[in-house]
């Protein structure tokens, strides 16, 4: 995760989901570290569209899961 006064926070974290065949990478962005935008994609190679769409739905509904991913990325903040 990188942080600068002019650009805010930006970074990635890699993770796996039980039952999914491919690992993911989520790219996170926030101007002030409060409201987050994200981009989700497969880490190394394409995977199941059905699985990634299900994960996107889960991230939109499950604030705790999304928060865990933000926390994982924030542990590595570089000024």
DRENSE-750997 format. One record per residue (C-alpha): x negated, y negated, z; residue in three letters. Coordinates in pm, whole numbers, plus 50000, padded with zeros to 5 digits. Each point is the difference from the previous one (the first is absolute). Layout:
<r><u>X</u><v>Y</v><w>Z</w><aa>ALA</aa></r>
...
***
This chain:
<r><u>50000</u><v>50000</v><w>50000</w><aa>UNK</aa></r>
<r><u>49870</u><v>49658</v><w>49907</w><aa>UNK</aa></r>
<r><u>50111</u><v>49673</v><w>50153</w><aa>UNK</aa></r>
<r><u>49945</u><v>49640</v><w>49898</w><aa>UNK</aa></r>
<r><u>50177</u><v>49681</v><w>50098</w><aa>UNK</aa></r>
<r><u>50095</u><v>49918</v><w>49642</w><aa>UNK</aa></r>
<r><u>50111</u><v>50348</v><w>49885</w><aa>UNK</aa></r>
<r><u>50121</u><v>50168</v><w>50318</w><aa>UNK</aa></r>
<r><u>49966</u><v>50376</v><w>50049</w><aa>UNK</aa></r>
<r><u>49951</u><v>50259</v><w>49726</w><aa>UNK</aa></r>
<r><u>49892</u><v>50361</v><w>50027</w><aa>UNK</aa></r>
<r><u>50070</u><v>50366</v><w>49943</w><aa>UNK</aa></r>
<r><u>50041</u><v>50317</v><w>50200</w><aa>UNK</aa></r>
<r><u>50005</u><v>50361</v><w>49883</w><aa>UNK</aa></r>
<r><u>50238</u><v>50257</v><w>50143</w><aa>UNK</aa></r>
<r><u>50175</u><v>50331</v><w>49943</w><aa>UNK</aa></r>
<r><u>50363</u><v>50095</v><w>50052</w><aa>UNK</aa></r>
<r><u>50094</u><v>50345</v><w>50125</w><aa>UNK</aa></r>
<r><u>50162</u><v>50196</v><w>49720</w><aa>UNK</aa></r>
<r><u>49871</u><v>49774</v><w>49722</w><aa>UNK</aa></r>
<r><u>49743</u><v>50139</v><w>49758</w><aa>UNK</aa></r>
<r><u>49785</u><v>49688</v><w>49944</w><aa>UNK</aa></r>
<r><u>49851</u><v>49740</v><w>50239</w><aa>UNK</aa></r>
<r><u>50100</u><v>49634</v><w>49978</w><aa>UNK</aa></r>
<r><u>49841</u><v>49658</v><w>50021</w><aa>UNK</aa></r>
<r><u>50197</u><v>49699</v><w>50116</w><aa>UNK</aa></r>
<r><u>49877</u><v>49648</v><w>49925</w><aa>UNK</aa></r>
<r><u>50123</u><v>49742</v><w>50251</w><aa>UNK</aa></r>
<r><u>50016</u><v>49621</v><w>49978</w><aa>UNK</aa></r>
<r><u>50112</u><v>49737</v><w>50248</w><aa>UNK</aa></r>
<r><u>49931</u><v>49627</v><w>50005</w><aa>UNK</aa></r>
<r><u>50017</u><v>49973</v><w>50382</w><aa>UNK</aa></r>
<r><u>49996</u><v>50364</v><w>50117</w><aa>UNK</aa></r>
<r><u>50372</u><v>50005</v><w>50078</w><aa>UNK</aa></r>
<r><u>50209</u><v>50072</v><w>49689</w><aa>UNK</aa></r>
<r><u>49839</u><v>50265</v><w>49781</w><aa>UNK</aa></r>
<r><u>50026</u><v>50082</v><w>49632</w><aa>UNK</aa></r>
<r><u>49870</u><v>50331</v><w>49870</w><aa>UNK</aa></r>
<r><u>49921</u><v>50207</v><w>49694</w><aa>UNK</aa></r>
<r><u>50011</u><v>50379</v><w>50029</w><aa>UNK</aa></r>
<r><u>49822</u><v>50236</v><w>49764</w><aa>UNK</aa></r>
<r><u>49839</u><v>50343</v><w>49987</w><aa>UNK</aa></r>
<r><u>49642</u><v>50000</v><w>50124</w><aa>UNK</aa></r>
<r><u>49811</u><v>50200</v><w>49737</w><aa>UNK</aa></r>
<r><u>50235</u><v>50122</v><w>49729</w><aa>UNK</aa></r>
<r><u>50366</u><v>49986</v><w>49905</w><aa>UNK</aa></r>
<r><u>50249</u><v>50198</v><w>50203</w><aa>UNK</aa></r>
<r><u>50371</u><v>50061</v><w>50026</w><aa>UNK</aa></r>
<r><u>50218</u><v>49699</v><w>49922</w><aa>UNK</aa></r>
<r><u>50266</u><v>50151</v><w>50223</w><aa>UNK</aa></r>
<r><u>49760</u><v>50015</v><w>50296</w><aa>UNK</aa></r>
<r><u>49869</u><v>49644</v><w>49964</w><aa>UNK</aa></r>
<r><u>50354</u><v>49860</v><w>49963</w><aa>UNK</aa></r>
<r><u>50107</u><v>50187</v><w>50314</w><aa>UNK</aa></r>
<r><u>49701</u><v>49855</v><w>50185</w><aa>UNK</aa></r>
<r><u>50080</u><v>49647</v><w>49880</w><aa>UNK</aa></r>
<r><u>50355</u><v>50041</v><w>50131</w><aa>UNK</aa></r>
<r><u>49863</u><v>50123</v><w>50333</w><aa>UNK</aa></r>
<r><u>49761</u><v>49705</v><w>50028</w><aa>UNK</aa></r>
<r><u>50287</u><v>49757</v><w>49936</w><aa>UNK</aa></r>
<r><u>50217</u><v>50162</v><w>50269</w><aa>UNK</aa></r>
<r><u>49744</u><v>50106</v><w>50261</w><aa>UNK</aa></r>
<r><u>49836</u><v>49695</v><w>50160</w><aa>UNK</aa></r>
<r><u>49800</u><v>50219</v><w>50238</w><aa>UNK</aa></r>
<r><u>49836</u><v>50193</v><w>49715</w><aa>UNK</aa></r>
<r><u>49922</u><v>49682</v><w>49808</w><aa>UNK</aa></r>
<r><u>49860</u><v>49843</v><w>50317</w><aa>UNK</aa></r>
<r><u>49767</u><v>50296</v><w>50050</w><aa>UNK</aa></r>
<r><u>49857</u><v>49948</v><w>49652</w><aa>UNK</aa></r>
<r><u>49951</u><v>49628</v><w>50064</w><aa>UNK</aa></r>
<r><u>49829</u><v>50076</v><w>50332</w><aa>UNK</aa></r>
<r><u>49767</u><v>50251</v><w>49832</w><aa>UNK</aa></r>
<r><u>49897</u><v>49739</v><w>49743</w><aa>UNK</aa></r>
<r><u>49966</u><v>49722</v><w>50260</w><aa>UNK</aa></r>
<r><u>49750</u><v>50205</v><w>50202</w><aa>UNK</aa></r>
<r><u>49748</u><v>49917</v><w>49731</w><aa>UNK</aa></r>
<r><u>50046</u><v>49624</v><w>49963</w><aa>UNK</aa></r>
<r><u>49700</u><v>49824</v><w>49847</w><aa>UNK</aa></r>
<r><u>49980</u><v>49625</v><w>50021</w><aa>UNK</aa></r>
***
